[in-house]
Amino acid sequence: MSDENGTQDTGAGSPGTDIGAGPRPEPLRFFGTTWVNHDNGYTPRRLAAAVGSLAAAVASCLILRFAYQGLQIADVGSFVTLLVIVMFAVCSALAFGHTWESFKKRPDPDRQASLRGLLGIGFVGSLLAYFFRSLTEAPGEKLHREEYESAVARHEKRTTRRTGNPSKKRRRS
């Protein structure tokens, strides 16, 4: 709620003084924080993310097809053509698996940096992983929801107040 001055009332203390109280959900790409309550156009955004990632994957495959035709026109030989096809297939499969796992747990930044080239080559796999995850939830929603709910639980545990006066507690003899 906002008061007449435009400051936000969080329900704790005076209006506008406790804005940062409690954990805040981490925004997701394309979804912001709509994933928390599935509001403000969450479903259309999810559908748009699914359609967009599938369209990008199809467009990428068309571009790869042009590259393959370029190899045929250049007559580089069957070994190089096979090597390029296998490279894109393997990198796409690895990128799919890595992207899919990154929706379940946070990837190691060092490993992420070392896989940057592989993930760049296998971009079609990453796009397909994004498409398939968008069919059921916002990509990364489950991970962020678990982290957010545990942060809220920790915050509530820290901020709950004891009942009664601890100095009047009976001592056991």
NORKA-V343103 format. One record per residue. N is the residue number from 0. PSI is psi in whole degrees, -180 to 180 (none if undefined). Layout:
((N,PSI) (N,PSI))
This chain:
((0,151) (1,143) (2,-173) (3,-18) (4,-7) (5,0) (6,153) (7,133) (8,119) (9,-2) (10,-6) (11,118) (12,-158) (13,155) (14,135) (15,-3) (16,-20) (17,44) (18,-38) (19,13) (20,132) (21,160) (22,150) (23,144) (24,144) (25,130) (26,146) (27,150) (28,132) (29,-11) (30,-17) (31,-131) (32,18) (33,-16) (34,-20) (35,-51) (36,5) (37,49) (38,-179) (39,48) (40,27) (41,-49) (42,-47) (43,-35) (44,-41) (45,-44) (46,-41) (47,-38) (48,-40) (49,-48) (50,-42) (51,-43) (52,-36) (53,-42) (54,-40) (55,-37) (56,-42) (57,-44) (58,-38) (59,-40) (60,-37) (61,-41) (62,-41) (63,-34) (64,-40) (65,-38) (66,-41) (67,-43) (68,-35) (69,-39) (70,-38) (71,-41) (72,-40) (73,-14) (74,54) (75,-12) (76,159) (77,-29) (78,-47) (79,-40) (80,-47) (81,-41) (82,-42) (83,-43) (84,-46) (85,-40) (86,-48) (87,-38) (88,-47) (89,-45) (90,-37) (91,-41) (92,-43) (93,-39) (94,-39) (95,-50) (96,-42) (97,-43) (98,-42) (99,-42) (100,-30) (101,-15) (102,-18) (103,-35) (104,154) (105,129) (106,152) (107,127) (108,-36) (109,-43) (110,-38) (111,-42) (112,-38) (113,-24) (114,5) (115,-44) (116,-45) (117,-43) (118,-31) (119,-40) (120,-38) (121,35) (122,-29) (123,-40) (124,-40) (125,-41) (126,-40) (127,-37) (128,-42) (129,-40) (130,-52) (131,-36) (132,-34) (133,-20) (134,-28) (135,-33) (136,172) (137,133) (138,120) (139,0) (140,-44) (141,-46) (142,-48) (143,-37) (144,-44) (145,-45) (146,-42) (147,-45) (148,-37) (149,-35) (150,-40) (151,-42) (152,-43) (153,-40) (154,-44) (155,-38) (156,-39) (157,-34) (158,-5) (159,144) (160,149) (161,153) (162,142) (163,172) (164,119) (165,-22) (166,-20) (167,7) (168,138) (169,138) (170,138) (171,136) (172,none))
